[in-house]
Amino acid sequence: MPKRTLNGPLKLLSYLLEQNEPVPIMKIHLDTRMPYKTIYTAINVLKELDLLKETIDPGPPMKRLIKLTEKGKQAAYHARELLKISGLL
């Protein structure tokens, strides 16, 4: 499997591990410099695995807020270690 396939979800998990509150998608994009398409794909994959929780802040402006579940926090720790070992972090 090419490293790019897992790169987005692993980096998103690692980033969210450092956050203490739900994060808007725009902040994820600005902080990580990941393309929006990569972020949205990673969110969908990680939500299916019950590693992320998404809430909507009605605003204005409306925001999609992303945070780790308890299961996601455990996975994020391992994702960070994997990225370090792979030299991607």
Contacts in CASP RR format, 6 or more apart in sequence:
PFRMAT RR
TARGET T0000
AUTHOR 0000-0000-0000
METHOD contacts of the structure
MODEL  1
MPKRTLNGPLKLLSYLLEQNEPVPIMKIHLDTRMPYKTIYTAINVLKELD
LLKETIDPGPPMKRLIKLTEKGKQAAYHARELLKISGLL
3 86 0 8 1.000
3 88 0 8 1.000
7 38 0 8 1.000
7 88 0 8 1.000
8 34 0 8 1.000
8 38 0 8 1.000
8 39 0 8 1.000
8 41 0 8 1.000
8 42 0 8 1.000
9 42 0 8 1.000
9 45 0 8 1.000
9 46 0 8 1.000
9 79 0 8 1.000
10 79 0 8 1.000
10 82 0 8 1.000
10 83 0 8 1.000
10 88 0 8 1.000
11 32 0 8 1.000
11 34 0 8 1.000
11 42 0 8 1.000
11 79 0 8 1.000
11 83 0 8 1.000
11 88 0 8 1.000
11 89 0 8 1.000
12 28 0 8 1.000
12 32 0 8 1.000
12 34 0 8 1.000
12 39 0 8 1.000
12 42 0 8 1.000
12 43 0 8 1.000
12 46 0 8 1.000
13 46 0 8 1.000
13 51 0 8 1.000
13 68 0 8 1.000
13 72 0 8 1.000
13 75 0 8 1.000
13 76 0 8 1.000
13 79 0 8 1.000
13 80 0 8 1.000
14 76 0 8 1.000
14 79 0 8 1.000
14 80 0 8 1.000
14 83 0 8 1.000
14 89 0 8 1.000
15 28 0 8 1.000
15 31 0 8 1.000
15 32 0 8 1.000
16 23 0 8 1.000
16 52 0 8 1.000
16 66 0 8 1.000
16 67 0 8 1.000
16 68 0 8 1.000
16 76 0 8 1.000
17 68 0 8 1.000
17 73 0 8 1.000
17 76 0 8 1.000
17 77 0 8 1.000
17 79 0 8 1.000
17 80 0 8 1.000
19 67 0 8 1.000
21 67 0 8 1.000
22 55 0 8 1.000
22 65 0 8 1.000
22 66 0 8 1.000
22 67 0 8 1.000
23 65 0 8 1.000
23 66 0 8 1.000
23 67 0 8 1.000
24 57 0 8 1.000
24 63 0 8 1.000
24 64 0 8 1.000
24 65 0 8 1.000
24 66 0 8 1.000
25 36 0 8 1.000
25 39 0 8 1.000
25 40 0 8 1.000
25 43 0 8 1.000
25 63 0 8 1.000
25 64 0 8 1.000
25 66 0 8 1.000
26 63 0 8 1.000
28 34 0 8 1.000
28 39 0 8 1.000
28 66 0 8 1.000
29 35 0 8 1.000
29 36 0 8 1.000
29 39 0 8 1.000
32 39 0 8 1.000
34 42 0 8 1.000
43 52 0 8 1.000
43 54 0 8 1.000
43 66 0 8 1.000
46 52 0 8 1.000
46 72 0 8 1.000
47 53 0 8 1.000
47 54 0 8 1.000
49 75 0 8 1.000
50 69 0 8 1.000
50 71 0 8 1.000
50 72 0 8 1.000
51 68 0 8 1.000
51 69 0 8 1.000
51 71 0 8 1.000
51 72 0 8 1.000
51 75 0 8 1.000
51 76 0 8 1.000
52 66 0 8 1.000
52 67 0 8 1.000
52 68 0 8 1.000
52 69 0 8 1.000
52 72 0 8 1.000
53 66 0 8 1.000
53 67 0 8 1.000
53 68 0 8 1.000
53 69 0 8 1.000
54 64 0 8 1.000
54 65 0 8 1.000
54 66 0 8 1.000
55 64 0 8 1.000
55 65 0 8 1.000
55 67 0 8 1.000
56 62 0 8 1.000
56 63 0 8 1.000
56 64 0 8 1.000
56 65 0 8 1.000
57 63 0 8 1.000
57 64 0 8 1.000
57 65 0 8 1.000
68 76 0 8 1.000
80 89 0 8 1.000
83 89 0 8 1.000
END
